[in-house]
Amino acid sequence: MQPTPTPLDQLADIHLPAEPGWWPLAPGWWILLALAIGALMLFLWWRHRQQQNRYRQIALQELDAIFNQYQQQQNAADYLHQLSVLLRRTAITAYPQSFNASIKGTEWLNWLDANCPALSTRFSSDLGQSLVANAYQKNPQVDAHALYQLSKEWISLHRTTSARKKISTKKTITKKTTTAVETTHV
């Protein structure tokens, strides 16, 4: 004889729904993805900026080595020559398209001042003039520490070509806007 089925035996098994797919993403994943992309972009920008300014770090290290050598040997003529060469090498690296390596004397000092407005006209002053005039004297009298500080500031603060382009672009846009306003205002 067969046992009588109970009402529980007549129930069908529970069917689980299909597992949710991974796409479309939940809002939390979108936020996490946006944060990761933002962090990656920030890192790439920082790394690019570090690589662009690597020559500055190298020039500052060489400047320290030149100054340390001067302090040990007290050879001012050699110090002035090495300092001038370092500044020219830095200028050629920073401004490969626009720097004329053949400029000399006051024109060279004016160029240094023009490319670092933060220093105003300090290279054109007596201190900067000693860089040009005293380099060829037998025993020049020079304020080596002041020249070291001035050169260090120039290497750290001079503008790059891309910064100059941004500034000139802003000036051009401002001039065009001013001209357009003036013509419509009349």
Secondary structure, 3 states (H helix, E strand, C coil): CCCCCCCCCCCCCCCCCCCCCCCCCCHHHHHHHHHHHHHHHHHHHHHHHHHHCHHHHHHHHHHHHHHHHHHHHCCHHHHHHHHHHHHHHHHHHHCCCCCCCCCCHHHHHHHHHHCCHHHCCCCCCHHHHHHHHHHHCCCCCCCHHHHHHHHHHHHHHCCCHHHHHHHHHHHHHHHHHHHHHHHHHC
